[in-house]
């Protein structure tokens, strides 16, 4: 069995650290490119698979903090409406039960 040179060993350790960081943060590096008057980004296949979307699907960029965005297939307006509905039905649960009688 041959022993790896110090440079090869460092390279292997660096690759291992990069892999662990990728798994820990699930970060993907993508590049912007000009497409007409806009900028476009191509999503890696793994990201598309995990988002469970197909070509032509609508995605939403939600600003979580200044300069920080989250990409989601869920419409934040619909999510807010569903949360409001849940809060109202929880608050007026007894009233709705009486009305249903």
Secondary structure in CASP SS format (residue, H / E / C, confidence):
PFRMAT SS
TARGET T0000
AUTHOR 0000-0000-0000
METHOD secondary structure of the structure
MODEL  1
X C 1.00
X C 1.00
X C 1.00
X C 1.00
X C 1.00
X H 1.00
X H 1.00
X H 1.00
X H 1.00
X H 1.00
X H 1.00
X H 1.00
X H 1.00
X H 1.00
X H 1.00
X H 1.00
X H 1.00
X H 1.00
X H 1.00
X H 1.00
X H 1.00
X H 1.00
X H 1.00
X H 1.00
X H 1.00
X C 1.00
X C 1.00
X C 1.00
X C 1.00
X C 1.00
X C 1.00
X E 1.00
X E 1.00
X E 1.00
X E 1.00
X C 1.00
X C 1.00
X E 1.00
X E 1.00
X E 1.00
X E 1.00
X C 1.00
X C 1.00
X C 1.00
X H 1.00
X H 1.00
X H 1.00
X H 1.00
X H 1.00
X H 1.00
X H 1.00
X C 1.00
X C 1.00
X C 1.00
X C 1.00
X C 1.00
X C 1.00
X C 1.00
X C 1.00
X E 1.00
X E 1.00
X E 1.00
X E 1.00
X E 1.00
X E 1.00
X C 1.00
X C 1.00
X E 1.00
X E 1.00
X E 1.00
X E 1.00
X E 1.00
X C 1.00
X C 1.00
X C 1.00
X H 1.00
X H 1.00
X H 1.00
X H 1.00
X H 1.00
X H 1.00
X H 1.00
X H 1.00
X H 1.00
X H 1.00
X H 1.00
X H 1.00
X H 1.00
X H 1.00
X H 1.00
X H 1.00
X C 1.00
X H 1.00
X H 1.00
X H 1.00
X H 1.00
X H 1.00
X H 1.00
X H 1.00
X H 1.00
X C 1.00
END
